[in-house]
Amino acid sequence: MSEPASAPAASTASAFAVFGLEPRPLLDQDALKEQFARATAENHPDRFAHLPEAEKVVAEARYTAINRAFQTLRDSKERLLHLFELDTGAKPRDIMRIPPGTMDLFVEIGQACQAADTYFKDKAEAFGALAKAKLAKTGIELLQKLQALANKVNEWEKGLDAEMAALDARWIAGDHQSAALETLYRKFSYSARWKQQLDERIVTLFAD
């Protein structure tokens, strides 16, 4: 039976190093999935069940590191955060900064989510068929509004993908712009948060 495939130690390796990749903002996701499938097959703990306990622990830790690294690299927000920390040796500043060009969408989504929460509260407190019927139209309008905003966020994120491609081109040319990297990370963070907020309310309205 094979020994665990050689890989950087789980405690010290960057997510990129786990797959032997050069740290950069943009990755070929199909190639990453192939490397992940190969690495998990080669390092699955079941292959090393015959080894002494200490070596099995090492094999399991390596397998966990591979899975953790894949989850980091497959997600744009997490990958950019990881790259920023590798490049600067620090975490992004813990400040509530709305990235440039996002204020209008930030306000629009906030107002729509607040309106949906008010609707849920009013519906829970409504008594009788007439009161609930009056709220039905509001629910349909809110659902349409939230779905439109979800589409808007998806379109906005396509622009972020273009920004990331441009940043990646500069990065591999040796121009490591940590400020631009941090800004793009924050934009993807807002996108992920907005998607979650909108999806939660859309699902609730569909079940209404």
CORTA-V38461 format. One record per run of one state. SS is the DSSP state (helix for helix, strand for strand, loop for the rest). FROM is the first residue (numbers start at 1). TO is the last residue. Records with the same first field share a line. If there is no record, write none. Layout:
SS: FROM-TO / FROM-TO
This chain:
loop: 1-14 / 19-28 / 44-44 / 49-52 / 75-75 / 89-102 / 126-127 / 173-177 / 207-208
helix: 15-18 / 29-43 / 45-48 / 53-74 / 76-88 / 103-125 / 128-172 / 178-206
